Amino acid sequence: MISRRNFCKKSLLVAGGLAILLSALELFDPRRLEAEKGDGKKVRWVFLVDTHKCVGCGFCVKACKIENEVPYDANVTRTWVERYVVTKDGKTHIDSPKGARDGFEDTRIDIGEGKFQEIKNEEISKAFFVPKLCNQCDNPPCVQVCPVGATYQTADGVVLVDRKWCIGCGYCVMGCPYGVRFFHPVYHVAEKCNFCYHRISQGMQTACVDACPFGARKVGNIRDPQDPVTKVITTDRVNVLKEEYGTTPQVFYLGLTKEVK
Amino acid sequence: MKSHVWRPLYVVLLVVGTVLLVRKVLVPADFGIGSRGYMYGWHRPSNEAEWQKVTVKYRTAEYCKDCHADKYQEIKQSPHAAISCENCHGPALKHPDDPRSLTIDRSRELCARCHFRLEYPTSGRGKIRGIDPKTHNPGLECVTCHWPHDPRKQGHTKKSAAASGLPGRPASIGHKGGGHDIA
């Protein structure tokens, strides 16, 4: 015969036992934990941009257009450089004529429609250049919105476009918060930076990295702890663009300020 | 049951069959959802190899240095060391088989990409020696006075400079001495 005290004790024990999830009783295996954290992959391409070093020469844009057969005179480009001039009255002036394909050889800011704005040197409080390219996001919105599965992410993190499969609906062009996508003027399909996939997959650097005389651009493998890019990203104060969109971008910037969008 | 009841069913079956057949023909065998699931995974894996097959056009200075060791060594020991050969000489894709394929850019605009003076105190650009192309010997190629492989040396086309009635770069004006508008 069970006593009242015993009954209460045992029923509490059973209720408590039920409350513990089965998975909580599982013993931690450090190796499995490490593997799941890094999903076991050896390569994840990332990019590092040092805005302190960029001088806006535009050699990266030129090299990218030629390397990736983006028509040279069409006003579209996979990568571009933006100039930010912040004046002492607190205004920010941004331009990127032709994506900075020919660099910045004018002190005036290109405000579009053939108009230029003169800014005096003594009015400038800070001025700098920011190269932009595809962020190869971990949660790529462009991939999510593609209705036909023409754009996808490779195992090493690069987002590619299947030119045979793309129907040119433009959802991805609208979906990218960074504005890196456009229509290829020749193939009439979505086009974007792919970290020069043909170069990095054979151990080369991207064309823009090779063209940059200032070391402002670097491509690296975040899964390799010895990679110099990984060392900077893990130890230095880097930032990403538009983190609030939840896209987990993989292009890291040194020297970003709030003016950069 | 009468045939007019079954007839629509046959039509539906025929349509379904046709769609499946067309799908089988049009959709590549490897098209599927891949490892990233329904939200991100749909793609044709063989497309990766297609992108990897794109031709490399910029072959980097490593490709140049064996035949042009002198030029390579010269620029590597100069303040221009970090500038890749192909930035000015054009992509080496068809070089040396087709000598005309190199697009050597000697324009003032090329040099002005870095050396157009912009007074930007917070950017590396502000630290580069620069000129205003409108006032700094307009109409002359930079290489007339400045040797691009080593800007500390004099220009390499003294003859053409003499022909155009302009003196070559005076030896007394070093790069660091600077002209009046070299910042």
Chai-1 contact restraints between the chains, C-beta under 6 A:
chainA,res_idxA,chainB,res_idxB,connection_type,confidence,min_distance_angstrom,max_distance_angstrom,comment,restraint_id
A,K53,B,G124,contact,1.0,0.0,6.0,A-B,restraint_1
A,V55,B,C114,contact,1.0,0.0,6.0,A-B,restraint_2
A,V55,B,G124,contact,1.0,0.0,6.0,A-B,restraint_3
A,V55,B,R125,contact,1.0,0.0,6.0,A-B,restraint_4
A,G56,B,R125,contact,1.0,0.0,6.0,A-B,restraint_5
A,C57,B,R113,contact,1.0,0.0,6.0,A-B,restraint_6
A,C57,B,C114,contact,1.0,0.0,6.0,A-B,restraint_7
A,G58,B,R113,contact,1.0,0.0,6.0,A-B,restraint_8
A,F59,B,N87,contact,1.0,0.0,6.0,A-B,restraint_9
A,A63,B,Y58,contact,1.0,0.0,6.0,A-B,restraint_10
A,I66,B,K57,contact,1.0,0.0,6.0,A-B,restraint_11
A,I66,B,P91,contact,1.0,0.0,6.0,A-B,restraint_12
A,E67,B,K57,contact,1.0,0.0,6.0,A-B,restraint_13
A,E67,B,Y58,contact,1.0,0.0,6.0,A-B,restraint_14
A,G103,B,R113,contact,1.0,0.0,6.0,A-B,restraint_15
A,E105,B,A112,contact,1.0,0.0,6.0,A-B,restraint_16
A,E105,B,F116,contact,1.0,0.0,6.0,A-B,restraint_17
A,N121,B,E119,contact,1.0,0.0,6.0,A-B,restraint_18
A,K126,B,T122,contact,1.0,0.0,6.0,A-B,restraint_19
A,A127,B,Y120,contact,1.0,0.0,6.0,A-B,restraint_20
A,A127,B,S123,contact,1.0,0.0,6.0,A-B,restraint_21
A,F128,B,T122,contact,1.0,0.0,6.0,A-B,restraint_22
A,F128,B,S123,contact,1.0,0.0,6.0,A-B,restraint_23
A,V143,B,Y40,contact,1.0,0.0,6.0,A-B,restraint_24
A,Q144,B,M39,contact,1.0,0.0,6.0,A-B,restraint_25
A,G149,B,W42,contact,1.0,0.0,6.0,A-B,restraint_26
A,G149,B,H43,contact,1.0,0.0,6.0,A-B,restraint_27
A,Y152,B,H43,contact,1.0,0.0,6.0,A-B,restraint_28
A,T154,B,E48,contact,1.0,0.0,6.0,A-B,restraint_29
A,L160,B,W51,contact,1.0,0.0,6.0,A-B,restraint_30
A,D162,B,R44,contact,1.0,0.0,6.0,A-B,restraint_31
A,D162,B,N47,contact,1.0,0.0,6.0,A-B,restraint_32
A,Y197,B,W51,contact,1.0,0.0,6.0,A-B,restraint_33
A,H198,B,Q52,contact,1.0,0.0,6.0,A-B,restraint_34
A,H198,B,V54,contact,1.0,0.0,6.0,A-B,restraint_35
A,R199,B,V56,contact,1.0,0.0,6.0,A-B,restraint_36
A,S201,B,Q52,contact,1.0,0.0,6.0,A-B,restraint_37
A,A207,B,Y58,contact,1.0,0.0,6.0,A-B,restraint_38
A,D210,B,Y58,contact,1.0,0.0,6.0,A-B,restraint_39
A,D210,B,T60,contact,1.0,0.0,6.0,A-B,restraint_40
A,D210,B,S84,contact,1.0,0.0,6.0,A-B,restraint_41
A,A211,B,S84,contact,1.0,0.0,6.0,A-B,restraint_42
A,A211,B,N87,contact,1.0,0.0,6.0,A-B,restraint_43
A,P213,B,A82,contact,1.0,0.0,6.0,A-B,restraint_44
A,P213,B,I83,contact,1.0,0.0,6.0,A-B,restraint_45
